Amino acid sequence: MTLFDDTTAHNSDSTTTIVSEAEPVTDNHNPSPVATAASSEEAEHAAVGHDEKPAANASEDFASALETFTTETEEAAGDDRVIKGTVLKLTATHVVVDIGAKSEGMLPLSEVLDHEGKAKVQPGDEIDVMREKGQTEEGYVNLSHQKAQRIHAWDEIEKAHNEKKPIKGVVIDRIKGGLTVDIMGTHAFLPGSQVDLRPIRNLDGMKGQTIEVSIIKLNKKRGNIVVSRKELLEGAQQEKRAKTLEHLEEGTILTGVVKNLTEYGAFVDLGGLDGLLHVTDMSWGRLTHPRDLVNVGDQIQVKVLKYDKEKQRVSLGFKQLTPDPWLDAEHRYPVGAHVSGRVISVTDYGAFVELEQGIEGLVHVSEMTWSKRMKHPSKLVNVGDQVDCVVLNVNPAERRISLGMRQLATNPWDSLHEKFPVGMTVEGRVRNLTDFGAFIEIEEGIDGLVHVSNLSWTKRVKHPSEVLKKGDRVKAIILAIEPDKRRLSLGVKQLQPDVWESFFQAHHVGDGVHGKVLRVAAFGAFVEIAEGVEGLCHKSEAVDGNGQPLHLEPGAEHEFKIIKMTPEEKKVGLSIRAVGEEASRSEVEAYKQPVSSTSSTIGELISWKRSSNENN
C-alpha cells in the first residue's frame, strides 16, 4: 500500500489553491490530509479482509483485489496528470470534452469564462484538463480546467521567479491594499505601493488592463504570490536614465513627454529623467498657464538650458527653439506703422494686442479714443477682437510696444480753434464737479473746465457745487484752448458785469467809504465796501483818533478811507486810523481860523473839541 499512500499525498499537494496573502482561499474540491489518511486505512483494512477469506476462494479473491487496486492506482495517478482534450460542445452550465480512450468528461462552464463573462473556448478547441473523482449523473467523467491551469501556471511562475523575469497578468479586481492580478489563471496580489512609480489615486481604473509584473514573493505551500509592477518600471527607468545621461548636455535638443503640469511650468520626461520647462521659457509671448501651450502626454521637443550633474536637475526651454521675435521688432514695426492684431487681454489701464506670436503691444486707455470720458477699455474692445492700431513707440530692450487706436481717427482738438474761437459764448451740460471746478461738455467728446475762480465776480465760491450741479445746462465764454494738452478753459462770470472794474473806475485812494465787517482774521478784517467788492483793513489801521486799537467784529459798520488800490489783483486797502487823522486835521484848521468876538469864545472852542472827542 506504500505506492497508494504516496500517490494520494502527491495529489493533495498538487491541488493547493494560489491566492494573495490578503485573501487565502481553500480548494473545496481537494481532499484534506486527514481524509486521505482515512482512505489509506480503509484500503489497508480492506486488504486484510481479503487475506482472512477461506483458502478455497483465495486465488479468485486475490485476483479480484489486485485488479481493483490496480484500477484505483491508475485512477489516482490519472487524477494527478494533465491531459489534453477536445471541446465537443458547450451547454448552459458545462463544457463537454473528449479526453480520448472513448471517454468524455464535463467541466463547469464558469472555469472557461473571461472577465466579461464570455467563453474562452469553442467546439473543436484543445483544452488542458485534469480528472476529478466521480462521475456526473449522465456518466461523464468530472474534469477540471482550473486545476490543469494551476499546475501549468505554477511551473511558469516558479520559472519567472527564479530567473527574475517579468510575467504578464490581467488586473481583475481591486481589494483592500491593492489589486488582484490574474497570472495564467492564478490570482496574485499587487500592493498599491507597487502599482506605479508614483501613487495612483484611482486604482479602479486599472481593472481589465494587461500589465507586466515581477514576482517578489512566492509561497507554493500556502498558494501565495505577491507581485510588483513598480520594480519593473524602476528598472526600465534606470536604463532610460543611463541612455539619456550619455547624451545630456547644455544646448542639446531632446524629445520628451509632458509628465505633469503646475502653475509655474511643466515637467517633461526626457527618458528616465525629468526636466522642468518653466512657464517663462515656453513662449516668447504672454502665457497665463502652461496648459495654454501643452497638455499631459504631449510629446514635445525641448532645449537643455542648464544641467546640474550633482543634483541631476535639468532646466528646459521651448521658446529657445525659435528666434526671439523681439530682435528685429524695431525694424518690422517702425513708429507710425499701421498694424493689426488680436486683443488678448483687457485691463483697467488698457488692452494688450498680439501682433504675432511672441509680440504684444499695449494700447493705453488714453490712446483708445480722443474722448476723456471712457471709464474702462472694455467699453470699447473685448478679448478676441481684431483691432487696427498705430505704432507709437518700440522698446526691444524692455520688450514693449506702445500702440494707439485714436490716431486712426481725426483729432477734434486740431480744428477746435476754428469751431470755437476764444471769446465765443457756448452752452453745454455740466458732466462732472471737482474741488477745483466744473467740467462742461460743449460737444461730443469735448469738455471744458470752468475753474472755481471763474464762476462769480461777487461771490466767494469755495466749491463749484455752491453754484452748479451735475446735469445743469449753463452758458460760458471760451477763455483759452490748448490742443496739444487737450485743454479748454471756460468762464461763467465773464458773462456777468465786472463789479471790480466799475468800483476802480469810481473810486480812488483817499476816498472815504462806508463798510461792513464780513469776517475777521489774525492780521485784520475783510470789509464789504460795495456789492461783491471786499477790502482789507489791517489791524495796524484799526485804531481810533487817540491811537487806541479797535476790536472789529463781523457785522459791525464803520467809516473807512481807501489807502491802497491794486486793480490787476482786485485788492483794496482800508484804514480807520486815516479817518481819525483827517478829523484831527480838520480840528486844527478850525482852531487856526480867527475867533469871532461876536459869536465864539475860547471856552466855546474847548467845549466843541471835547464834544467831538466824545462822539468819536
C-alpha positions in Angstrom: 0.0 0.0 0.0 3.0 2.3 0.0 2.5 3.3 -3.6 -1.1 4.3 -3.0 -0.3 6.4 0.0 2.5 8.3 -1.8 0.2 9.0 -4.7 -2.6 10.3 -2.5 -0.2 12.6 -0.7 1.1 14.0 -4.0 -2.5 14.7 -5.1 -3.1 16.8 -2.0 0.0 19.0 -2.7 -0.7 19.4 -6.4 -4.1 20.9 -5.9 -3.1 23.7 -3.5 -5.0 27.0 -4.3 -2.9 30.0 -5.2 -4.2 33.3 -3.7 -2.8 36.5 -2.2 -1.9 36.8 1.4 -4.7 39.2 1.9 -7.4 36.6 0.9 -6.2 33.0 1.3 -8.7 30.5 -0.3 -9.1 26.8 0.3 -9.9 24.5 -2.6 -13.1 22.6 -1.5 -12.6 20.0 -4.3 -9.3 18.6 -2.8 -9.4 16.1 0.0 -7.7 17.1 3.2 -4.7 15.2 4.5 -6.9 13.7 7.2 -9.4 12.4 4.7 -6.6 10.9 2.6 -5.1 9.1 5.6 -8.6 7.7 6.4 -8.9 6.4 2.9 -5.5 4.7 3.2 -6.5 3.0 6.4 -9.7 1.8 4.9 -7.8 0.3 1.9 -5.4 -1.5 4.3 -8.4 -2.9 6.3 -10.0 -4.0 3.0 -6.7 -5.8 2.1 -6.6 -7.5 5.4 -10.2 -8.6 5.0 -9.3 -10.3 1.8 -6.4 -12.2 3.4 -8.8 -13.6 6.0 -11.2 -15.2 3.4 -11.3 -19.0 3.1 -8.4 -20.6 1.2 -10.7 -22.1 -1.4 -11.5 -18.7 -2.7 -8.1 -17.2 -2.1 -6.8 -17.2 -5.6 -10.0 -15.7 -7.1 -10.3 -13.1 -4.4 -6.6 -12.1 -4.7 -7.0 -11.7 -8.4 -10.1 -9.5 -7.9 -8.4 -7.4 -5.2 -5.3 -6.9 -7.4 -7.5 -5.8 -10.3 -9.3 -3.4 -8.1 -6.1 -1.9 -6.5 -4.5 -1.6 -10.0 -7.5 0.3 -11.3 -7.6 2.6 -8.2 -3.9 3.3 -8.5 -4.2 4.2 -12.2 -7.1 6.5 -11.5 -5.2 8.1 -8.7 -2.2 8.6 -10.9 -4.5 9.9 -13.7 -6.0 12.5 -11.3 -2.6 14.0 -10.9 -1.9 14.2 -14.6 -2.7 17.0 -17.0 -4.2 15.7 -20.2 -5.3 17.3 -23.4 -8.9 17.1 -24.5 -11.0 18.5 -27.3 -14.1 20.6 -26.7 -17.2 18.8 -28.1 -19.9 21.3 -27.1 -20.9 24.0 -24.6 -24.1 23.8 -22.6 -25.7 26.4 -20.4 -23.6 25.2 -17.4 -20.9 22.8 -18.6 -18.3 22.1 -21.3 -18.2 18.6 -22.8 -14.7 17.5 -23.5 -13.3 14.4 -25.4 -10.4 13.1 -23.3 -9.6 10.1 -25.5 -9.9 6.4 -24.9 -13.5 6.7 -25.9 -14.1 8.8 -22.8 -15.9 12.1 -22.4 -15.9 14.4 -19.5 -17.6 17.6 -18.3 -16.2 20.6 -16.6 -18.1 23.7 -15.2 -18.6 26.4 -17.8 -17.5 29.0 -15.2 -13.9 27.7 -15.5 -13.6 28.9 -19.1 -15.3 32.3 -18.9 -13.3 35.5 -19.3 -13.7 38.7 -17.2 -16.6 39.8 -19.4 -18.4 36.5 -18.9 -17.7 35.1 -22.4 -16.5 31.6 -23.1 -12.8 31.4 -23.9 -13.2 28.1 -25.8 -15.3 26.9 -28.7 -16.1 23.4 -30.1 -13.0 21.9 -31.6 -10.6 23.8 -29.4 -7.9 21.9 -27.4 -8.0 22.3 -23.7 -5.9 21.2 -20.7 -7.9 19.3 -18.1 -7.4 17.0 -15.1 -9.7 14.2 -13.9 -11.8 14.8 -10.8 -13.2 11.9 -8.7 -16.6 10.5 -9.5 -18.9 10.9 -12.5 -21.9 13.0 -13.4 -25.4 11.6 -13.4 -25.1 11.3 -17.2 -22.0 9.2 -16.8 -19.5 11.8 -17.8 -16.1 12.0 -16.1 -15.7 15.0 -13.9 -13.0 17.3 -15.2 -11.2 20.5 -14.0 -9.6 23.1 -16.3 -8.6 25.4 -13.5 -6.5 22.7 -11.8 -4.7 22.0 -15.0 -4.0 25.7 -15.4 -2.7 26.0 -11.9 -0.2 23.2 -12.3 1.0 24.7 -15.6 0.9 28.2 -14.2 2.9 27.3 -11.1 5.7 25.9 -13.3 5.8 29.2 -15.3 5.5 31.3 -12.2 8.3 29.5 -10.4 10.5 29.8 -13.5 9.9 33.5 -13.8 10.6 34.0 -10.1 13.8 32.0 -10.2 15.0 33.7 -13.4 13.8 37.1 -12.2 11.9 37.6 -15.4 8.7 39.7 -15.9 5.4 37.9 -16.4 2.1 39.2 -17.8 -1.1 39.4 -15.9 -4.6 40.9 -16.1 -5.9 43.2 -13.3 -9.3 41.6 -12.3 -10.3 43.4 -9.2 -9.4 46.0 -6.5 -9.1 44.7 -3.0 -8.0 46.2 0.3 -4.4 47.4 0.0 -4.0 46.8 -3.7 -5.1 44.8 -6.7 -5.8 41.2 -7.6 -3.9 40.1 -10.8 -4.7 37.0 -12.9 -1.5 35.3 -13.9 -2.3 32.4 -16.1 -5.4 31.6 -14.2 -3.7 32.1 -10.8 -4.5 35.0 -8.5 -1.6 37.2 -7.3 -1.6 40.2 -5.0 -0.3 43.5 -6.3 0.1 46.0 -3.4 -1.0 49.6 -4.1 2.5 50.9 -3.4 3.9 48.6 -6.1 1.5 49.6 -8.9 3.5 52.6 -10.3 6.4 54.8 -9.6 4.1 57.4 -8.1 0.9 56.6 -6.0 -2.2 56.1 -8.2 -5.3 57.5 -6.6 -7.8 55.7 -8.8 -6.9 52.0 -8.7 -10.3 51.1 -10.1 -9.2 52.5 -13.4 -6.6 49.6 -13.6 -9.3 47.0 -13.9 -9.0 45.0 -17.2 -5.5 46.2 -18.0 -2.8 43.7 -19.1 0.4 44.6 -17.2 3.8 43.1 -16.7 4.9 42.4 -13.2 7.8 40.8 -11.4 7.3 38.2 -8.7 8.7 39.4 -5.4 7.3 36.8 -3.0 6.2 33.2 -3.7 4.8 30.6 -1.3 3.7 27.5 -3.1 2.7 25.6 0.0 0.3 28.4 1.1 -0.5 29.3 -2.5 0.5 33.0 -2.1 2.0 35.2 -4.8 3.0 38.8 -4.4 4.0 40.8 -7.5 5.3 44.3 -8.3 4.9 46.5 -11.3 6.9 49.3 -9.8 10.1 47.2 -9.7 10.0 46.7 -13.5 9.2 50.4 -14.1 12.1 51.4 -11.9 14.4 49.1 -13.8 13.2 50.4 -17.2 13.6 54.0 -15.9 17.1 53.4 -14.8 18.0 52.1 -18.2 16.4 55.1 -19.9 18.1 57.5 -17.5 21.5 55.9 -18.3 21.0 56.4 -22.0 19.7 59.9 -21.6 22.6 61.0 -19.4 25.1 59.8 -22.1 23.9 62.5 -24.5 22.7 65.1 -22.0 24.5 68.5 -22.1 23.5 72.2 -22.3 22.3 73.2 -25.7 21.2 69.7 -26.6 17.7 69.4 -28.3 15.7 66.4 -26.9 12.3 64.9 -27.3 10.3 64.3 -24.2 6.8 63.7 -22.9 4.9 66.1 -20.7 4.5 64.3 -17.4 2.9 66.9 -15.1 1.7 70.5 -15.2 1.9 73.1 -12.4 1.2 76.8 -12.3 4.9 77.6 -12.8 5.7 75.2 -15.6 5.7 71.6 -16.9 7.8 68.6 -16.0 9.0 66.7 -19.1 10.1 63.1 -19.1 13.3 63.0 -21.2 13.7 59.2 -20.7 14.1 58.2 -17.1 15.0 61.8 -16.1 12.6 64.7 -15.6 13.3 68.2 -16.6 11.5 71.4 -15.7 10.1 73.6 -18.5 9.4 76.9 -16.8 6.4 78.9 -18.0 8.7 81.8 -18.8 10.6 79.6 -21.2 7.6 78.2 -23.0 6.7 81.1 -25.2 8.2 84.5 -26.3 4.7 86.0 -25.7 2.3 86.1 -22.8 1.3 82.7 -21.3 -1.1 82.7 -18.3 -0.8 78.9 -17.6 1.3 76.1 -19.1 -1.9 74.2 -20.2 -2.4 77.0 -22.8 0.5 75.5 -24.7 0.9 71.8 -23.7 -1.1 69.0 -22.1 -0.1 66.0 -20.1 1.0 63.2 -22.5 2.1 65.6 -25.3 5.4 64.8 -27.0 7.5 67.9 -27.5 11.0 69.0 -28.4 12.9 71.0 -25.8 16.3 72.5 -25.5 18.5 71.9 -22.5 19.2 75.3 -20.9 21.0 74.2 -17.8 22.1 70.8 -16.3 23.2 70.3 -12.7 25.1 67.0 -12.7 25.3 66.8 -8.9 21.6 67.3 -8.3 20.6 65.9 -11.6 18.4 68.9 -12.3 17.6 69.9 -15.8 16.1 73.2 -16.9 14.5 73.2 -20.3 13.3 75.7 -22.9 10.8 75.6 -25.6 10.7 79.1 -27.0 14.5 78.9 -27.5 13.9 76.6 -30.4 12.7 79.6 -32.4 14.4 83.0 -32.9 13.5 85.8 -30.5 10.9 87.9 -32.4 12.0 91.0 -30.5 15.5 91.0 -32.0 14.2 92.8 -35.2 10.9 94.1 -33.9 12.1 97.7 -34.2 12.6 97.2 -38.0 9.4 95.2 -38.5 7.2 97.6 -36.5 8.6 101.2 -37.1 7.0 104.1 -35.3 3.9 105.3 -37.3 3.3 102.0 -39.0 -0.3 100.8 -39.2 -0.7 97.3 -37.7 -3.5 94.9 -37.0 -3.7 92.4 -34.1 -5.9 90.4 -31.8 -6.9 91.6 -28.3 -5.6 89.0 -25.8 -6.1 90.9 -22.5 -8.1 93.8 -21.2 -7.1 95.6 -18.0 -8.1 98.8 -16.2 -5.3 100.7 -17.9 -5.6 99.4 -21.4 -5.7 96.4 -23.8 -2.9 94.1 -24.9 -2.9 93.3 -28.6 -1.0 90.3 -30.1 0.6 91.4 -33.3 2.3 88.0 -33.9 3.4 85.0 -31.8 5.5 86.5 -29.0 5.0 90.1 -29.9 2.4 92.1 -27.9 1.7 95.8 -27.8 -0.2 97.9 -25.2 -3.0 100.3 -26.2 -3.2 102.5 -23.2 -6.7 103.7 -22.2 -5.6 107.3 -23.0 -4.7 106.2 -26.6 -8.0 104.5 -27.4 -10.2 107.5 -28.1 -10.0 111.3 -28.2 -12.7 111.5 -25.6 -11.6 111.6 -21.9 -14.8 110.1 -20.7 -14.2 106.4 -21.4 -14.4 104.7 -18.0 -12.9 101.3 -18.9 -11.3 99.8 -22.0 -13.9 97.0 -22.0 -16.4 99.6 -23.2 -14.5 99.8 -26.5 -12.8 96.4 -27.0 -13.1 92.8 -25.8 -10.8 89.8 -25.8 -10.6 88.2 -29.2 -11.4 91.4 -31.1 -9.3 92.2 -34.2 -8.3 95.9 -34.0 -6.2 98.3 -36.1 -3.6 100.4 -34.4 -0.7 102.7 -35.0 2.8 102.0 -33.6 3.7 104.9 -31.2 6.9 103.5 -29.6 9.1 100.4 -29.7 11.4 99.4 -26.9 13.1 96.0 -27.7 15.2 96.0 -24.6 12.1 96.1 -22.4 10.1 94.1 -24.9 7.4 96.7 -25.1 5.5 98.3 -28.0 3.1 101.2 -27.4 0.1 101.3 -29.7 -2.7 103.8 -30.4 -6.1 103.5 -31.7 -7.4 107.1 -31.6 -4.6 108.1 -34.1 -6.6 106.4 -36.8 -9.5 108.9 -36.3 -9.5 112.7 -36.8 -8.4 114.7 -33.8 -11.3 117.1 -33.0 -8.9 119.2 -31.0 -6.9 120.2 -34.1 -9.9 122.2 -35.5 -11.3 123.4 -32.2 -10.0 126.9 -32.7 -11.9 127.3 -35.9 -15.1 126.0 -34.5 -14.9 127.6 -31.0 -12.7 130.7 -31.2 -11.6 132.4 -27.9 -14.3 134.8 -26.7 -17.2 132.8 -28.2 -20.2 132.2 -25.9 -21.1 128.5 -25.8 -23.7 126.4 -24.0 -23.2 122.9 -22.5 -24.1 120.4 -19.8 -22.3 120.0 -16.5 -20.8 116.5 -16.6 -18.6 116.5 -13.5 -17.8 118.5 -10.5 -14.4 118.6 -8.7 -12.9 120.6 -5.9 -11.2 123.0 -8.4 -14.0 123.5 -10.9 -16.7 122.1 -13.2 -16.4 120.2 -16.5 -18.9 121.2 -19.1 -19.4 119.2 -22.3 -19.8 121.6 -25.2 -20.0 118.9 -27.8 -19.5 115.1 -28.0 -16.1 114.2 -26.7 -15.1 117.9 -25.9 -15.2 119.0 -22.3 -14.2 122.4 -21.0 -13.2 123.4 -17.4 -14.7 126.3 -15.6 -12.3 126.9 -12.7 -13.9 127.8 -9.4 -12.4 131.3 -9.6 -14.3 131.9 -12.9 -17.7 131.1 -11.5 -18.6 134.5 -10.0 -17.3 138.1 -9.7 -19.1 138.8 -6.4 -19.5 135.5 -4.6 -16.6 133.9 -2.9 -17.1 130.3 -4.2 -15.3 127.5 -2.2 -16.7 124.6 -4.2 -18.5 124.6 -7.6 -21.5 122.7 -6.1 -22.4 126.0 -4.4 -23.2 127.4 -7.8 -23.8 124.4 -10.2 -24.9 120.9 -10.1 -24.4 117.9 -12.4 -26.6 118.0 -15.4 -27.2 121.7 -15.4 -27.1 123.5 -18.7 -25.0 126.6 -18.5 -23.5 129.3 -20.8 -19.9 130.1 -20.7 -17.2 132.0 -22.7 -14.2 130.3 -24.3 -11.2 131.7 -22.4 -8.3 129.5 -23.8 -7.7 126.4 -26.0 -4.6 124.1 -25.7 -5.0 121.4 -28.4 -1.7 119.6 -27.6 -2.8 119.2 -24.0 -6.5 118.8 -24.9 -7.5 121.6 -22.5 -10.3 124.0 -22.9 -10.8 126.8 -20.4 -14.2 128.3 -19.9 -15.6 131.2 -17.8 -19.1 131.8 -16.4 -18.5 135.0 -14.5 -17.3 136.7 -17.7 -20.9 136.8 -18.9 -21.7 139.0 -15.8 -20.7 142.7 -15.3 -17.4 143.1 -13.6 -18.2 145.0 -10.3 -14.5 145.4 -9.5 -13.9 147.2 -12.7 -16.8 149.6 -12.0 -15.5 150.1 -8.5 -12.0 151.0 -9.5 -13.3 153.4 -12.1 -15.5 155.2 -9.5 -13.1 155.3 -6.5 -9.5 156.5 -5.8 -7.0 156.4 -3.0 -8.1 158.7 -0.2 -11.8 158.3 -0.8 -13.9 157.6 2.2 -16.3 154.6 2.1 -18.7 153.0 4.4 -18.2 149.3 5.1 -19.5 146.3 6.9 -17.1 143.8 8.5 -17.6 140.3 6.9 -15.0 138.2 8.6 -12.0 138.7 10.9 -8.6 137.2 10.6 -5.5 137.4 12.8 -4.0 140.1 10.6 -7.1 142.2 10.2 -10.7 142.3 8.9 -12.3 141.8 5.5 -14.9 144.6 4.9 -17.6 144.7 2.2 -17.5 148.2 0.7 -19.7 147.6 -2.3 -21.8 144.6 -3.6 -19.3 141.9 -4.5 -16.3 144.1 -3.5 -14.2 143.5 -0.4 -11.4 145.5 1.2 -8.9 144.6 3.9 -8.4 146.7 7.0 -5.1 145.6 8.5 -5.1 145.5 12.3 -2.5 148.3 12.3 -5.1 150.5 10.7 -7.9 149.6 13.0 -7.3 152.3 15.7 -9.3 155.3 16.8 -8.3 159.0 16.8 -6.5 158.6 20.1 -4.4 155.7 18.8 -6.3 153.1 20.7 -6.9 149.7 18.9 -10.4 148.9 17.8 -11.9 145.4 18.2 -13.7 144.8 14.9 -16.4 142.1 14.9 -18.4 140.6 12.0 -21.5 142.7 11.2 -20.1 146.0 12.7 -20.2 149.0 10.3 -17.5 151.8 10.2 -16.2 154.5 8.1 -13.0 153.7 6.2 -10.6 155.5 4.0 -9.1 153.9 0.9 -5.3 153.9 1.4 -4.3 151.4 -1.4 -5.8 150.1 -4.6 -4.4 147.3 -6.9 -6.9 146.8 -9.8 -5.0 143.9 -11.5 -5.1 141.9 -8.3 -8.6 143.2 -7.3 -7.3 144.4 -3.9 -8.3 147.4 -1.8 -6.6 148.6 1.5 -8.8 150.3 4.1 -8.0 152.3 7.2 -9.9 153.7 10.2 -6.8 155.5 11.5 -6.8 157.7 8.4 -10.4 158.7 9.1 -9.4 159.9 12.7 -6.3 161.7 11.4 -8.4 163.5 8.9 -10.8 164.7 11.6 -7.8 165.9 13.8 -6.5 167.9 10.9 -9.9 169.5 10.4 -10.0 170.5 14.1 -6.6 172.1 13.9 -7.6 174.0 10.8 -10.7 175.2 12.5 -8.6 176.3 15.6 -6.3 178.3 13.4 -9.2 180.3 12.0 -9.7 183.9 13.7 -12.3 183.7 16.5 -15.3 185.9 16.0 -15.7 188.2 19.0 -19.4 188.2 18.5 -20.0 184.5 18.1 -17.2 182.4 19.6 -15.0 182.4 22.7 -12.1 180.2 23.7 -14.3 178.5 26.1 -16.8 177.5 23.4 -13.9 176.1 21.2 -12.7 173.9 24.1 -16.3 172.7 24.7 -16.6 171.8 20.9 -13.4 169.9 20.9 -14.4 167.9 24.0 -17.7 167.2 22.4 -16.1 166.0 19.2 -13.8 163.5 21.0 -16.7 162.1 23.0 -18.6 161.5 19.7 -15.6 159.7 18.2 
